[in-house]
Structures are given as C-alpha cells and as structure tokens.
Amino acid sequence: MDSCCCVVCVFTTQFTKQFYTPKMKTAIASLPRNPDFSFMHEFALAHFRPSQENAAWQATSPFIPDVALLVVHVIFAAFTSGVIIFSGIDEVGGPKWFIYLTNWGYLSIVLSSIGFVAVCVHRLRLRQSLVRLQTSSEELEQSLSAWRWFHSAQQITFTIALDLGIVITGLYWSLLEPKGSFLDISTHALNAAMTILQLCLSHFKLNLLHTVYPVGVAATYLIVSYVYTVLGGTNTTGQAYVYAPLDWKNKPGSAAALAVPAALVAVPLVHFIVFGIMKIRVAIARHTYTRMGRGDGNNHAMGEV
C-alpha cells in the first residue's frame, strides 16, 4: 500500500514539473474569464431575485430567426392549452382536477408558453416601430420598463414549468402505472420534451438559486395533498389518497420518505442538470458565432444583441 502511494506521489510530482511549467501557468492565468461561466458567481444573493434587466433573451434565439421562435411558442401554447382543456373534460371529478401534481405542473407549462408568445410579439412590435422610426428612445425605455415585471414573472414561471415537468415525468413512469393514452403521453413525456426544447432554442437564462421556486411549489403541493387526504379527501376513483405512493392517511411514513427527497433532492438535482444544459447551449452558440465572425460571440450567445 505504501509503495503504491509513493508511486502515485512520484508520478504526480513529475507530471506537474513536466507539464505545469511557469510559462503554462502564465498562459492559463491570462485566459479571459467570463462571469457567466463562473460557478461561484451563481450563488450571489442577488440571484435569488428574477432578472430585472432588458429581457431580450426571453424572445430571441441563438439558432433560429425570432419569427421562427415565435412560431414554435405559438404551436406549443396552442397544443398545451388544448391538452389542459381536454384533461379537464376527460377526467372525472370536476374540482378534483386541482388535486393532481401533474395538473399543477402542466398549468405552469401552459402559462409559460403563452408568456413566451406575449414576450416575443412585444419585442417584434418594438423592433418594427424602431425600424419605421415610430418609437423614440424614451418611449422604448418606457415600454421595456413597463414589461420588466412580466419578464420577471415569466422567468419564474418557466423555471417552475421546466423543473416540475421533468420531475413529474420521472416520478410518473417510475412509480405509477402508465396508461399510454394521448393524455398520459402529453402530460408525462411531451411536457418535459417541450420545455427542454424551449430552453435550448431560446436565450433563456437560468439561475442556480432559482431552484427555490420549483421547490417551493413542490413543497406547497405536498402540504395541500397532506391536508386534503387527512381531512378525508379522495381521488377521482374514490380512494383515500391522491396518488397510491403518497398515501398520507394509511402510510404516512412511506409517503414522507418519498415526498421529502422528491421535493428537496430531486427538484434541485433536475434544476442543476437543466442549468448545465443551458451552459452547453451558451457554449455552442458562442462557438458558432465566433467561427462565423459575427461580432461578439459572448453577446450573441447570451442574447444581449
């Protein structure tokens, strides 16, 4: 064991002397540092709040024209709106529609898809007004300021839709009995695929600390489901629970053992994964714009132009 440790130490020392020379150290130190890729930068307390800047990144794409991105959002908004209406008609129970986490998550997808359409239309109209010289710089700034609250709400809503859509899909296919119907596929597979595609096609920015929003929604749902079940509520088939694995009345221990890790571990883990997907998208866009020689690749990749 000691000899193995010695071999490792000798190898590490020789490798460092051979390759990590003062010249290389200087070269690494001189590389440009991009704050957008700084991991610790993401944990600044200011990042708890949604972005208050001009959110052009919510309405533009690094890969397709802005009009094409609008078309994608319109298709998604129309499809998800149709699905949620169909789910309200297809499922028996009336008000019991609201006791299912699937419907909470899908409602956030509908709202965020409609929000994307509104943001894209607003930006396109502003650009057309600027081209026609019908809007002054002061009027432009007033219009952007008036929409900042909407951009903030949209950032939170889509973050919730993205994280919960993936978590709900994973829990459904791993813990429940899938039926394979159109409604099941739409709300437990296409939902996650659509939100990931929206993230990849747009300049949308995620903050690591924004995981508190989907975690908060998940925790709120667990409290509501607990109170509903304990007070004698039933699902649409008359059983004394909403989901069989989440039987607070008869199996509170096993329900808590599932619920707590799902809300406090699975949701942040999924958020970290989609945050990584966003960073990969930014890197691909930056590399593409730099190779094409289209100005500042960093600005293009982040949607700041």
C-alpha positions, 0 to 999 in steps of 0.5 A: 500500500505504501509503495503504491502511494509513493508511486502515485506521489512520484508520478504526480510530482513529475507530471506537474514539473513536466507539464505545469511549467511557469510559462503554462501557468502564465498562459492559463492565468491570462485566459479571459474569464467570463462571469457567466461561466463562473460557478461561484458567481451563481450563488450571489444573493442577488440571484435569488431575485428574477432578472430585472434587466432588458429581457431580450433573451426571453424572445430571441434565439441563438439558432433560429430567426425570432419569427421562427421562435415565435412560431414554435411558442405559438404551436406549443401554447396552442397544443398545451392549452388544448391538452389542459382543456381536454384533461379537464373534460376527460377526467372525472371529478370536476374540482378534483382536477386541482388535486393532481401534481401533474395538473399543477405542473402542466398549468405552469407549462401552459402559462409559460408558453403563452408568456413566451408568445406575449414576450416575443410579439412585444419585442417584434412590435418594438423592433418594427416601430424602431425600424419605421422610426415610430418609437423614440428612445424614451418611449422604448425605455418606457415600454421595456420598463413597463414589461420588466415585471412580466419578464420577471414573472415569466422567468419564474414561471418557466423555471417552475414549468421546466423543473416540475415537468421533468420531475413529474415525468420521472416520478410518473413512469417510475412509480405509477402505472402508465396508461399510454393514452394521448393524455398520459403521453402529453402530460408525462413525456411531451411536457418535459420534451417541450420545455427542454426544447424551449430552453435550448432554442431560446436565450433563456437564462437560468439561475442556480438559486432559482431552484427555490421556486420549483421547490417551493411549489413542490413543497406547497403541493405536498402540504395541500395533498397532506391536508386534503387526504387527512381531512378525508379527501379522495381521488377521482376513483374514490380512494383515500389518497391522491396518488397510491405512493403518497398515501398520507392517511394509511402510510404516512411514513412511506409517503414522507420518505418519498415526498421529502427527497422528491421535493428537496433532492430531486427538484434541485438535482433536475434544476442543476442538470437543466442549468448545465444544459443551458451552459452547453447551449451558451457554449455552442452558440458562442462557438458558432458565432465566433467561427462565423465572425459575427461580432461578439460571440459572448453577446450573441450567445447570451442574447444581449444583441 
